[in-house]
Amino acid sequence: MHSGEITIDSITKIEGTAGLKVTVADGKVTDLKFIIKDYRRFYTDTVKGKPVVAVPSFLSRICGTCSVAHLFAALEAIEKSQGITLSQQTQLLRRLAYNGLMIRDHALHLYFFVLPDVLGIDSILDISDDHDDPGHVLLHDSFDIKKLGTDITDVVIGAAIHAPFPTVGGFLKLPDDSKFPELIDRLEKIRPQVLRGIKAFFDWHQPPLVRNSDYLCLKKENDFNFIDGEVVNSTGRRVPEEQFHDFLKSVVIPYSQSEGYVFSDVHEDYLVGALARLNLNKDNLNARTKQDAREFLGVFPSNDVYHNNLAQAIEILHCVDDALDILKSIKLDHTEKPVRVPPRAGLGVGVVEAPRGILYHMAKVDQKGIIEDYDVIVPTSQNQINIENDLKKYFNDNLAKGEETLKLEAEKIIRAYDPCMSCATNFLKIEWIRA
């Protein structure tokens, strides 16, 4: 390959826009830039001066795909700032709704974006109409799985996107539990389809991309929990949620619209998301999930970024089984009202596992219950440096394969992270220096 630049202006089949610039000299990659192009939207500035009760539903608009994740992270941040302790019923219902989010979102990524890679085609529009074709079967499985995830959140919190029922301290409206038996029946029936998907991603013979990364995820003792726990990394370091930001170092990436982050223990890139969760937390999966997915769980821990897809597929099964456990046991108290307390000054941090990894919200509130300051750190910005370094490794190891192959494989690598480019932007604070 001659010296020069390879520029990929648009990476397709990801949620948002990203570009890649590669500089080649004397047969080597001398520079590679992974460029997130979505522009800043100033959500964290816009909420300043707003009453706390209005903030969570507003911030759920950061991302339609991860609306529930932003909603719950904001609720947690506000509730902690105000010293609100949630009832067990509210905690269970939020967990149930979060299972619905994960089922729907993972199905969207795996079947609509990655399945064409597995089948060796360009898009789902190229899948055969033959009902016996394996790709056709998997695609129609995805319709059922994704719809069930949507329906769970519709029932529990009122909508899959920008849900109206949750509020600070609880629920404005409790779900109609007469709909729970139908959800239980559908969850039981969907399990064989979910397992079929797990096997498809397990059997995908994609050459591995192995690079030792530090992994970060939420971890709670004896519980695979997406919305509660401490941040844990590969070395076993445990960081309480409220201290998470103290252990991150922001890295300004001048050619990208997103900040990057390194973890202070190692001052190197790190990976968040399903692969991190399975690597560090697989023993806490639902018992039924571990039993039926035991053949596939042997893959983890793994340093192959493509196994993020398999990890997501296994998480769908866990969420199905966890939702079943909750729905079969919960007895709603329809007289319960949201916890209300007098406003107070305080700082609260909410950390949840969005589908793509750790999502951080911080709320600083004044004595009247008005937002003074707010911060959001999204998973894709945390993964940006790791994605770029994975690409550097792949391009350096495979430069001889040619530009078209490199372009296709770059897209597969980025897709494996399930990046949400549209919410990976953050306002850069400006320090003015005047001589």
N, C-alpha and C positions, 0 to 999 in steps of 0.2 A: 504494500500500500504506500502510495506517495505521501510526502509531507503535505499538510494542509489542514483544513477545518471541516468537520462534519457538523452540520447544524440541523437539528430536528426541531422545527418550529412548534409543532403541536403533537403531544402524546395523546393518542385516542383511547377510548374505552376506560377513562377514569373520570371521576366526578369533579370536573373543573379543568383548568388549563395548565399545562406544564411544558417546558421546553428543555432541550438538552444541547449543549455546545461542547464539542470535543475537539481538542487541538492535537494533531499528530505531527511528529517530527522525527525523521530518521527511523521510521518503523516503530515508534513508541508513542504512547499517549502521554503527552507532556502536561495536559490540562483538561479537566472535565468539569463542567458546570451544570448542575441540575437546577433549573430556573422555574420557580412557581410564579405564575403571571397574574393571578387574581389580585385585584387591587384592594387596598385597605378600606374597611367599611365603618370604622369608628364606633362600633357598638359600645365598647367600654367607656368611651367619652360621653356617648349619648345618654347613658343611664345616670350620670352624675346629676344630682338635684332631684331625682325621682324618688317617690316613697317606695319602701322596700316591697310592699305587697304587689306593686306593678312590675317589678323588675324581672322575675323569673319567666313570665309569659312573653315578655318582650325579648329576652335573650334566647328563648327557644327559636327565635327567627334567625339566629346565626346560621343555622343549617337545617334545611328541610329533612334531609336524610337522618340526621342525628338530633332532631328536635327534642326528643324525649331525654336524651343524654344531657343536653344543655339545660333543659328545664329542671331536671333533678339535681344537677350540679349547682345551679343557681339557688334552688330551694334549700339545699343543704348549707350553702354558704350563708344565706340570709338567716336561716334558723339557728345556726351556730352563733352568728353575730348577736342574736336576740336571746340566746339562752333557752331556746325552745327544745323540749324533749318530746319526741314523737311517740304516739301509741303503738303498740305491737300491731294493731290492725293496719294502721297507715304504713308501717314498715313492710308488712307482708304484701299489701296491695301494690306498693311501689315496686317491690321486687317482682311481683307477677307481671306488672306492666313492662318492666325492663326485660323480662324474658321475651315478651312479645316483640319489643324493639330488636333484640338480638336475632331472633328467628327471622324476622322480615329483612333486616339489613344484611345479615350474612347471606341469606338466600339471593338477594339482589346482586351482591358482589360475585358470589361463587357461580351462579348459573347464568347470569346475563353477561358478565365481563370475563370470567375465567374459563367457563365451559367451552367456548369456542377454541381457546388454546388447547384444552384437553382433547378436543375432537379434531384439531388440525384444520379449522375453518376460520373464516374472517369474522363472522358474527352469527348470532342466533338465527338470523334470517336465512342462513344457509343450511340449517338443520333439516333433515329429511322429513317429509310428510308421512312417511311410512310409520304406522303406529307401533310396529315391532322393532324399529330402529332404536338402538340404545340411546342415541342422542335425543331422539324425539321423546322417549320415555322420561329421561332425566329433565328435559325442559318442562314437560307437563307436571312432573313432580314438583318442580320449582314454583309453578303457579299455585299449587295447593299449599305448599309450605309457606310461601310468602303471604298468601291470603290469610292463612291461619294466624300468622304473627300479627298482621294488621288487625284482624278481628279481635284478638286478645286485647290489644291496646284500645281499640274502639270500645269494647265492653267495660274495661277497667278504668280508663282515664278519659273516655269520651272521644278520642281521635288518635290516630297514629302519628299525626303531625300537628303541632301546636295544640296539644290536648287542653281542654277547658276545665276538667274536674279538679286536678291537683292545685293546691294553694299553699301558702305559707302556713305550716302547722297541721296540714291534713288535706281534707277534700271538701270542695264546695258542694259536690254531689257524689254520693256513694254509688258504686256500680249496681246494676240489676242482677242480683245473684240467681235469679231464675234462669239466666242464660249460662250459668256455670256448667250444668250437666251436659249441654250440647258441646261446650268447649272440651270437656273431659273426653267425651266420645271421639271427637275429631283428633285430639292429641294422641289418643291411643292408636287410632287408625293411621296417623301420619308417620309413626315410628318406622315401619318398613321402608317407606320412601326416603326418609332421612338417612337410614342405614345404607340404602342403595347409593345415595350421594356420597356418603363417607367412603365407601368402597371405590367409587369412581375416582375420587381425588387421591386416594391411597394408591391406586393402580396406575396413576399417571406417570409415565416414564420420562419425565423431564430431567435432563442432566442437572444434578444438584449445583447450587451456588452456595458454597460453604465458606463462611467468614466468621471468625469468633467475635461475637458482639457481647456487650453487656445488656442484660435484659431487665426491664422494670415492669412491675405490675402491682396491683392491689392484692393483698393476701390477708385472710382472716382465718384464725385457728379453726381447723376442721370444717371449713365452709368455702365453697367456690362461689365467691360473692362479687358481683360487679359494682355494688354501690356502697360498700363498707369495708374497712380494713386499714392496714398500714401499707405504705409503699415499700416493696422489697426489691433488692437487686440481686444479681447473680452471685455476689459474694456473701449474701445473707444479711446485708445491711438493712435494718428496718428503720423507716422514717415515718413518724406520725404525719397524717395528712396536713395538719396545720404547719408543718415544717418543710413540706416538700419543696416549696419555692426556694427555701434557703440552700438547698442542695443542688439547685440548677444554676448553670452559668449560661447566660444568654450570649449567643454569638451572632453578630450582625453579618448577614450575607449580602454584600452590596449589589449583587446581580439578581437577587431574588426578592419577591414581595413578602417573603416569610422570614421571620427570625429562625435561627436554629438553636439547639440546646445541647450541652454536654452535662453529664452527671459529675458532681464534685469529687466523688470517691476516686474516679479514674481519669477525669478530665478528657474523656474520649466519647465518641458517639455511643449511643445506646438505642435499643429497639423496644418499642411498646406495641401492644396488640395481642392478638390471639396466640401467636407463637410464644411470646413471653409468658402469657398466662398458663399455657400448657406446659412449658418448660419448668416453671417454678411452682405450679399449683395443681398439677394433674391428679395428685393423690386425693384432692378434696372434691373431685367431680362427684355428681350424684351416683349413688351405689349402682343403680340400674344401668346408668350410662357406662360406668366402668366395666360392668359385666358384659354388656352387649358390644362394646367397642374395644374389648381387651386386645384383640388382634392388632388394631390400629394404634393403640396407645403406646405400644412398644417402640414406636418411632421417636418418642419424646423422652428426654430432652434432645433437641435437634438444633444444629447451627445452619441448616439449609433454609434459606428464606422462603423457598417455595412451599415449605411445610406450614407456612402461615395459612395457606388455603385449607389444608387438611385440618389444622387446628380449629379453624372457623366451622368446618363441617361437623366436627365433634362437639363444638360448643352449641350448635343447633340442637343436637340430641340432648345435651345436658339441660338446655333451657326447656325443651319439651318435657323432660322428666321432672325438673324442678317445678314447672308450672302445674303438672299433674299432682304433685305432692301438695302444693298450696291449695289448689282448687278442691281437692278431696277432703281437706282438713279444716279450711277456714269457715268460721261462722260469723257472719257480719252482724255488728251492732249498728243498726240503722239510726240510732239516736245519737251516735257519736258526732261531735262537732270539731272543727279545727281548733287547735290550741292557740289561744290568744294571750298575749302578754303586753304590758305597757312598753312603748318604744324605749330603747336605751342605746347609748353609744357602745359600739363594739366592732370587732373584726372577726369575720368568719371565713372559713375555707371549706369549700366543697370539692372533693375529688371522687370521680367515678371512673369506671372503665367504659368508655365509649366503645363501640364496635372496633374502632381502629386503635384503641389504647387509652392511656391515662389522659383524662380531661380535668383541668384545674380551673376553678372559679374562686376568686377572692373578693369579698365585699367588706368595705369599711363604711360604717354607718354612724351618723351623728345621733345626739340624744333625742332628736325629734323623729327618728326613724327614716332619715333621708340619706341617700347614698352620697358619700363624700369621694370615694375612690373605688374603682373596680378593675379587676384584671382577669384575663382569660388566657390559658395556654392550651392549645389544642394538640391532639396526637400527631397530626401530619407534620407540624412544625418541629416537634420533638424527633420525628423519624427522618427529617430532611437530610441531615448530615449522614446518617446511616445509609439511606438510599443512595446518596451520592457516592459514598465509599464502596458500596456494593457494585455500583456501575463502573467505578474506576477499576476495581478488581476484575470484573468480567471483561471489560474492554482491553485491559492489558494482557489478559490471559488468552484472548480470542481474536486479536486484531486481524489475523490472517483470514478470518472467515468472510470478510468483506462487509461493505456498508449495509446492504439490505438485511443480511442476517443479524448484524449488530443492532440495527434499528428495531427489528422484530423482537429480539431478545431483551433489549432495553425496555420495551413496552411490557413484556411479561414480568420482568423484575420489578418494575414500578407497580404494576397491577397486583403483584403478590402482597404488597403492603396495604392494599385497599385504601389508597390515599384519598382524602377528601380535600381537594385543592381549594374548593370554594370557601372553606372555613379556616384555612391555614394561614390567614393573614393576621397581623397584629400591628397596632400603631407603634412606630418607633419613637421613643422619647428622644427629644433633641436637646443636646447640651450646647448652649451658645457660649462661645469663647470670643471675647473681644480684647484685642491687644491694647 
